[in-house]
Amino acid sequence: MADRDWKDLSGSGFSSLFLVFCLLVSGTVYDIKLNAPTMGSIPDPKAGIIKPQAFMVGRINGQYVAEGISAGFLVFVGGLGLVLLHRADEGSASNRNNRFLLIFAGFLSIIIGFNLLTAFVRIKIPGYLLSSV
């Protein structure tokens, strides 16, 4: 196995490894081990009702199941963008329009994944990467 080149992986082999990677990034081991709740709840001081909460605000080392799965999906979207850019570069696109669409979809998914993950971190840590000047 040590001499096997990673470029020799088939499409299904790469897809299964990528899926396992995204599940691990999602924190499924953490969720199973600590039996984390799917979502939390927070009381609304004005209305007096309990509202659902999707993010554990202020706790960077804790998460709800829905939060981890959505973050893992966004990592998947960003990684898929990298795969699309690779496909456009290797010449598997049959014509110029297909190559342009692959490049456009790749960059778009990388930008969407990065920006939404940054928004998730800003929700978890209020004031993250904001200048204090």
C-alpha positions in Angstrom: 0.0 0.0 0.0 2.9 2.3 0.6 4.0 2.3 -3.0 0.5 2.9 -4.3 0.1 6.3 -5.9 -2.9 8.4 -4.8 -3.6 9.3 -8.4 -4.5 5.6 -9.1 -7.6 5.8 -6.9 -10.8 5.2 -8.8 -13.7 7.7 -8.6 -15.6 5.6 -6.1 -12.5 5.1 -4.0 -11.9 8.8 -3.9 -15.5 9.5 -3.2 -15.6 7.1 -0.3 -12.5 8.6 1.2 -13.8 12.1 0.8 -17.1 11.2 2.4 -15.3 9.6 5.4 -13.2 12.8 5.7 -16.2 15.0 5.7 -17.9 12.9 8.3 -14.9 13.1 10.5 -14.7 16.9 10.0 -18.4 17.1 11.0 -17.5 15.8 14.4 -19.5 12.6 14.2 -17.1 10.8 16.6 -17.5 13.7 19.1 -21.3 13.6 18.7 -21.5 9.8 19.2 -19.1 9.8 22.2 -20.6 12.7 24.1 -24.2 12.1 23.0 -24.5 15.7 21.9 -28.1 17.1 21.4 -29.3 17.8 17.9 -30.1 21.4 18.6 -30.3 23.5 21.7 -32.9 26.0 23.0 -32.7 29.5 24.4 -35.4 31.4 26.2 -36.6 34.6 24.5 -36.6 37.3 27.2 -39.3 39.5 25.5 -41.8 36.9 24.5 -41.1 34.4 27.2 -41.0 31.5 24.8 -38.2 29.0 24.1 -36.6 29.3 20.7 -34.4 26.7 19.0 -30.7 27.4 18.8 -28.5 25.8 16.1 -25.1 27.1 17.3 -23.4 26.7 20.7 -22.4 30.4 20.9 -19.2 31.1 22.8 -18.1 27.5 23.0 -15.6 26.7 20.3 -14.9 23.2 21.6 -18.6 22.2 21.8 -21.2 21.7 19.1 -24.7 20.5 18.4 -25.2 17.7 15.8 -26.9 20.0 13.3 -24.0 22.5 13.6 -21.4 19.8 12.9 -23.3 18.3 9.9 -23.8 21.7 8.3 -20.1 22.6 8.8 -19.1 19.3 7.3 -21.3 19.8 4.4 -19.7 23.2 3.7 -16.3 21.6 3.9 -17.6 19.1 1.3 -18.8 22.0 -0.9 -15.4 23.7 -0.8 -13.6 20.4 -1.5 -16.0 19.7 -4.4 -15.0 23.1 -5.8 -11.3 22.0 -5.7 -12.2 18.8 -7.5 -14.1 20.7 -10.2 -11.1 23.0 -10.7 -8.9 20.0 -11.1 -11.2 18.4 -13.6 -11.2 21.6 -15.6 -7.4 21.8 -15.6 -6.8 18.1 -16.5 -8.6 18.5 -19.8 -11.5 16.2 -19.1 -13.9 18.9 -20.3 -14.8 18.2 -23.9 -15.1 21.8 -25.1 -14.5 25.4 -24.0 -18.0 25.9 -22.6 -17.8 22.9 -20.3 -14.4 23.9 -19.1 -15.7 27.4 -18.3 -18.6 26.0 -16.4 -16.4 23.7 -14.4 -14.1 26.6 -13.5 -17.1 28.9 -12.6 -18.8 26.2 -10.5 -15.5 25.4 -8.8 -14.6 28.9 -7.8 -18.2 29.6 -6.8 -18.4 26.6 -4.5 -15.0 27.4 -2.9 -16.1 31.0 -2.3 -19.5 29.9 -0.9 -18.0 27.2 1.4 -15.3 29.6 2.7 -17.6 32.5 3.4 -20.3 30.4 5.1 -17.7 28.6 7.3 -16.3 32.0 8.2 -19.8 33.1 9.1 -20.2 30.0 11.3 -17.0 30.8 13.2 -18.2 34.4 13.7 -21.4 33.1 15.1 -19.5 30.8 17.5 -17.0 33.4 18.5 -18.6 36.9 18.4 -16.3 39.5 17.1 -13.9 37.1 15.3 -11.7 38.8 12.8 -13.3 42.1 13.3 -11.0 45.0 13.8 -11.2 46.7 17.2 -9.8 50.0 15.9 
